[in-house]
Amino acid sequence: MSHHASHETASASDDASLFTAVEVEQFGADDVQAGGDIGKMLSALFLYTVIAMSIASWWTWSSIQEASAKQATPESSETAEAH
C-alpha cells in the first residue's frame, strides 16, 4: 500500500511540472469553450431532428389522406363507367 501511495505522489509531482499554471488555466478555458460549442451543436442537431420529423410526419399523414381519398373515388368512377 505504501508503494502505491508513493507512486501517486511521484506521479502528481511529475504532472505538476509538465504544465505551468497559465497552461492549466488555458486548458480550463478551452474546456469551457469546447463544452459550449458542443452544447450549441447538440441543440442545432436536436432542432434539425424536430423539424425533419415534423416534415416526415406531415408528409406521411398527407400521403395516407390522399390514398384514402383515391380509394373512395375509384368506386364511384367504376360504377359510372359501367353504366
DOFIVEX-491870 format. One line per 4 residues: number of its first residue (from 1); their letters; for each residue y, x, z of N, C-alpha, C. Coordinates in Angstrom, 1 decimal. Atoms other than C-alpha are relative to their C-alpha. Example, Ala and Ser with C-alpha at 12.3 -4.5 7.8 and 13.67 -1.06 7.14 Angstrom:
% DOFIVEX-491870
1> AS> -1.2/0.9/0.0/-4.5/12.3/7.8/1.2/0.9/0.0 ~ -1.1/-0.9/0.0/-1.1/13.7/7.1/1.1/-0.8/0.8
***
This chain:
% DOFIVEX-491870
1> MSHH> -1.2/0.8/0.0/0.0/0.0/0.0/1.2/0.9/0.0 ~ -1.2/-0.8/-0.1/2.4/2.8/0.8/0.2/0.7/-1.4 ~ -0.2/-0.6/1.3/1.7/4.4/-2.6/0.7/-1.0/-0.9 ~ -0.6/1.0/0.8/2.7/1.1/-4.3/1.5/-0.1/0.3
5> ASHE> -1.4/0.1/-0.4/5.9/0.9/-2.3/0.8/1.2/-0.5 ~ -0.8/-1.2/0.4/6.9/4.4/-3.1/0.2/0.0/-1.5 ~ -0.1/0.1/1.5/6.2/3.8/-6.8/1.2/-1.0/-0.4 ~ -1.1/0.9/0.2/8.6/0.8/-6.7/1.3/0.6/0.3
9> TASA> -1.3/-0.6/-0.3/11.3/2.8/-5.1/0.4/1.1/-1.0 ~ -0.2/-1.0/1.0/10.9/5.6/-7.6/0.4/-0.7/-1.3 ~ -0.3/0.8/1.3/11.0/3.0/-10.5/1.4/-0.5/0.1 ~ -1.3/0.5/-0.1/14.1/1.4/-9.1/1.1/1.0/-0.2
13> SDDA> -1.0/-1.1/0.2/16.0/4.7/-8.9/0.0/0.5/-1.4 ~ 0.0/-0.4/1.4/14.9/5.6/-12.4/0.7/-1.0/-0.9 ~ -0.7/1.1/0.8/16.1/2.2/-13.8/1.5/0.1/0.3 ~ -1.4/-0.1/-0.3/19.4/2.7/-12.0/0.7/1.1/-0.7
17> SLFT> -0.6/-1.1/0.7/20.0/6.0/-13.7/0.1/-0.2/-1.5 ~ 0.0/0.2/1.4/19.3/4.6/-17.1/1.3/-0.6/-0.5 ~ -1.2/0.8/0.4/22.3/2.3/-17.3/1.1/0.2/1.0 ~ -1.2/-0.1/-0.9/25.8/2.6/-15.9/0.3/-1.5/0.4
21> AVEV> -0.4/1.3/-0.5/27.4/-0.3/-14.0/0.7/-0.8/-1.1 ~ -0.7/0.7/1.1/29.6/-1.1/-17.1/-1.1/-0.5/-1.0 ~ 1.0/0.5/0.9/26.5/-1.3/-19.3/-0.8/-1.2/0.6 ~ 0.7/1.1/-0.7/24.7/-3.6/-16.8/0.9/-1.2/-0.1
25> EQFG> -0.9/1.1/0.0/27.8/-5.8/-16.7/0.1/-0.5/-1.5 ~ -0.1/0.4/1.5/27.9/-5.8/-20.6/-1.3/-0.8/-0.3 ~ 1.2/0.8/0.2/24.2/-6.9/-20.6/0.1/-1.4/0.5 ~ -0.1/1.4/-0.5/25.0/-9.8/-18.4/0.9/-0.8/-0.8
29> ADDV> -0.9/0.7/0.9/27.9/-10.8/-20.6/-0.7/-0.4/-1.3 ~ 0.7/0.2/1.3/25.7/-10.5/-23.7/-1.1/-1.1/0.2 ~ 1.0/1.1/-0.3/23.0/-12.7/-22.0/0.7/-1.4/0.1 ~ -0.7/1.3/-0.1/25.6/-15.4/-21.2/0.4/-0.5/-1.4
33> QAGG> -0.4/0.4/1.4/26.8/-15.3/-24.9/-1.2/-0.5/-0.7 ~ 1.3/0.4/0.7/23.2/-15.5/-26.2/-0.4/-1.3/0.5 ~ 0.3/1.3/-0.6/22.5/-18.4/-23.8/0.8/-1.1/-0.6 ~ -0.9/1.0/0.6/25.5/-20.3/-25.1/-0.3/-0.3/-1.4
37> DIGK> 0.3/0.1/1.4/24.6/-19.6/-28.7/-1.3/-0.8/-0.2 ~ 1.3/0.7/0.1/21.0/-20.8/-28.2/0.2/-1.4/0.4 ~ -0.3/1.4/-0.3/22.3/-23.9/-26.5/0.6/-0.8/-1.1 ~ -0.6/0.6/1.1/24.5/-24.7/-29.4/-0.9/-0.2/-1.1
41> MLSA> 1.0/0.2/1.1/21.7/-24.1/-31.9/-1.0/-1.1/0.3 ~ 1.0/1.0/-0.3/19.3/-26.3/-30.0/0.7/-1.4/-0.1 ~ -0.8/1.3/0.1/22.0/-29.1/-29.8/0.1/-0.4/-1.4 ~ -0.2/0.4/1.4/22.6/-28.9/-33.5/-1.4/-0.4/-0.6
45> LFLY> 1.3/0.4/0.5/18.9/-29.0/-34.3/-0.5/-1.4/0.5 ~ 0.4/1.3/-0.5/18.4/-32.0/-32.0/0.8/-1.1/-0.7 ~ -0.8/1.0/0.7/21.3/-33.8/-33.7/-0.5/-0.2/-1.4 ~ 0.6/0.1/1.3/19.8/-33.0/-37.1/-1.2/-0.8/0.0
49> TVIA> 1.2/0.8/-0.1/16.5/-34.4/-36.0/0.2/-1.4/0.2 ~ -0.3/1.4/-0.2/18.0/-37.6/-34.7/0.5/-0.6/-1.3 ~ -0.5/0.6/1.3/19.9/-38.1/-38.0/-1.1/-0.1/-1.0 ~ 1.1/0.0/0.9/16.8/-37.2/-40.1/-1.0/-1.1/0.3
53> MSIA> 0.9/1.1/-0.3/14.6/-39.6/-38.2/0.6/-1.3/-0.1 ~ -0.7/1.2/0.3/17.2/-42.3/-38.4/-0.1/-0.4/-1.5 ~ 0.1/0.3/1.5/17.3/-42.0/-42.2/-1.4/-0.3/-0.4 ~ 1.4/0.2/0.3/13.5/-41.8/-42.4/-0.5/-1.4/0.5
57> SWWT> 0.4/1.3/-0.5/13.1/-44.9/-40.2/0.7/-1.1/-0.8 ~ -0.7/0.9/0.8/15.7/-46.8/-42.2/-0.7/-0.2/-1.4 ~ 0.7/0.0/1.3/14.0/-45.8/-45.5/-1.4/-0.7/0.1 ~ 1.3/0.7/-0.2/10.6/-46.9/-44.2/0.1/-1.5/0.2
61> WSSI> -0.2/1.4/-0.3/11.9/-50.2/-42.9/0.4/-0.7/-1.3 ~ -0.4/0.7/1.2/13.7/-51.0/-46.2/-1.1/0.0/-1.1 ~ 1.2/0.0/0.9/10.6/-50.0/-48.2/-1.0/-1.1/0.3 ~ 0.9/1.0/-0.4/8.5/-52.3/-46.2/0.6/-1.4/-0.3
65> QEAS> -0.6/1.2/0.3/11.0/-55.1/-46.6/0.0/-0.3/-1.5 ~ 0.0/0.1/1.5/11.2/-54.5/-50.4/-1.4/-0.4/-0.4 ~ 1.4/0.3/0.3/7.4/-54.5/-50.6/-0.4/-1.4/0.3 ~ 0.3/1.4/-0.4/7.2/-57.8/-48.7/0.6/-1.0/-0.9
69> AKQA> -0.7/0.8/0.9/9.7/-59.3/-51.0/-0.7/-0.1/-1.4 ~ 0.7/0.0/1.3/7.8/-58.2/-54.1/-1.3/-0.7/0.1 ~ 1.3/0.7/-0.2/4.6/-59.6/-52.7/0.2/-1.5/-0.1 ~ -0.3/1.4/0.0/6.2/-63.0/-52.2/0.5/-0.5/-1.4
73> TPES> -0.6/0.3/1.3/7.9/-63.0/-55.7/-1.1/-0.2/-1.0 ~ 1.0/0.1/1.1/4.8/-62.4/-58.0/-0.8/-1.3/0.1 ~ 0.7/1.2/0.0/3.1/-65.5/-56.7/0.7/-1.1/-0.7 ~ -0.7/1.1/0.6/5.8/-67.8/-57.8/0.2/0.3/-1.5
77> SETA> -0.1/-0.3/1.4/6.2/-65.9/-61.2/-1.4/-0.3/-0.7 ~ 1.3/0.2/0.6/2.4/-66.1/-61.8/-0.2/-1.5/-0.3 ~ 0.2/1.4/0.2/2.4/-69.9/-61.3/1.0/-0.5/-1.1 ~ -0.9/0.4/1.1/5.5/-70.2/-63.6/-0.5/0.4/-1.4
81> EAH> 0.5/-0.4/1.2/3.8/-68.2/-66.3/-1.3/-0.8/-0.4 ~ 1.2/0.8/0.3/0.6/-70.2/-66.1/0.3/-1.4/-0.6 ~ -0.3/1.4/0.5/2.4/-73.5/-66.8/0.7/0.2/-1.3
***
